[in-house]
Amino acid sequence: MIKSARNLLRLAAIVRTLGKYNALFADELRDRQPLIAAILRLMSSRRPVPGRAGQRLASALRDLGPTFIKLGQLLSTRSDLVGQQIADDLSELQDRLPPFPADQARAIIEAELGRSIATLFRHFDERPVAAASIAQVHFGVTADGQDVAIKVLRPGIIRTFKRDIRLFYWLADLALRIDPNLKRLKPVEVVAMFERTSLLEMDLRMEGAAASELRANFAADPTFNVPAIDWDRTGERVLTLERIRGIKVDEADRLRKAGHDPSAILGIASAAFFNQVFRDGFFHADLHPGNLFVTEDGNLAPVDFGIMGRLDRPTRYYLADMLVGFLTGDYRRVAKVHFEAGYVPAHHSIDMFTQAARAIGEPLLNKPLNQISVGRLLAQLFVVTERFDMETQPQLLLLQKSMLTAEGVGRILNPNVNMWEMARPLIEAWMRENRGPEARAVDELHRLVVGASRLPTLIERLEKTADQLAATGLKLDPETVAELARLRQRRRRAELAPLWIAIGALALGLIALLL
């Protein structure tokens, strides 16, 4: 009861702030929940508030504080929840807050690292260069003369976040009670994902690990320079990394004046994005212009590794097959990969899904290449798949947002060039290597080996179950006993199956080489 009363009071304050910006969306609820819509309309501002609905919502979330700013960033990846226009507007939500005092930053650094500022740094700049909802950044010079950026977690941010997340769980549960149709959108799971990713983001050691992994992935690529982590000066609330010097990637005029070719930079960005998504399955999911710099030698350097995305190999295969299907007009292929991945339930008609895919793809093929947006294509696809009970795929929504951001950067650098076309040689090579006949044969062989290696264990479990039943005095049917004997023989053969499959694969490989 006390918890509910506290949540209701907090909810009233949130509604008041949303109402001030006319961001309660009463009209959208008018048909489904007329009573709630009428109440929300009464709580909305009587004066007109400038801006689109998404822009007004972004302003309200900014006023509500750090957790709500992070929520707005999450919702910007969920066009299936809020609609494409609102998602686009929320993606412009600036994660900026007034800085906290430098003496607090110093105290956090010293408490976290167990050493004085004077011991850690030859110079520590009191004035932060950036202040966001979770942390702020100071420049400094280490005791051994290295230029670094020092990220410091906001004081009290974890306590504030945990208080707000309890309210979000309560609201998600309340929303499901009011409208059970929202179950498909998994509001509780969305809050859980938000909690999990945000808490990870608030442990700056995890951000350091993400940067380190991305740096290792591009160790052989001098065109994409991920800053090195100073682990001696990094902890849960402090992250110290190599300072990046350069020009923001969206400052095209400055880039030209510095002698850089924006088209060449776009080529580097296209290759880097492709390699992150398809080659590695680990990508920077917040590469807006403020987080990507062009260094003096014309290469790219990312910063801020708090939001990262992962795609497993099957998801990358699905994505590649689906995109190729759209770009070649093979809509049957688009439909098949959705059914094969299990994203669309089998009881739906593949013919109808093919037709829906065509409705998305045909307008795309009629556009000039430089106007094709893969990010918007994915957004339209997610909207259409709602009708076919496709469950939300958070990793793909995060990727879709990242694609839109990358395309926006591409248009700034060169509006006449499509970044996906620049990456086409990489895409084709990756497809040959991973989706060609040889690759598919290797995948099938791998599945056979895995299946064969599991068979003895399954048979052994059946034997143990039969022995346990016999020990209880239960008599098995003679045919069952005979079948168990056959299974024992099969297990002995199955134990050798992976070896024979591997020998056969090796022989086929040698034959292929000789031919």
Secondary structure, 3 states (H helix, E strand, C coil): CHHHHHHHHHHHHHHHHHHHCCCCCHHHHCCCCHHHHHHHHHHCCCCCCCCCHHHHHHHHHHHHCHHHHHHHHHHCCCHHHHCHHHHHHHHCCCCCCCCCCHHHHHHHHHHHHCCCHHHHEEEECCCCCEECCCEEEEEEEECCCCEEEEEEECCCHHHHHHHHHHHHHHHHHHHHHHCHHHHHHCHHHHHHHHHHHHHHHCCHHHHHHHHHHHHHHCCCCCCECCCCECHHHCCCCEEEEECCCCEECCCHHHHHHCCCCHHHHHHHHHHHHHHHHHHHCEEECCCCHHHEEECCCCCEEECCCCCEEECCHHHHHHHHHHHHHHHHCCHHHHHHHHHHCCCCCCCCCHHHHHHHHHHHHHHHHCCCHHHCCHHHHHHHHHHHHHHHCCCCCHHHHHHHHHHHHHHHHHHHHCCCCCHHHHCHHHHHHHHHHHHCHHHHHHHHHHHHHHHHHHHHHHHHHHHHHHHHHHHCCCCCCHHHHHHHHHHHHHHHHHHHHHHHHHHHHHHHHHHHHHC
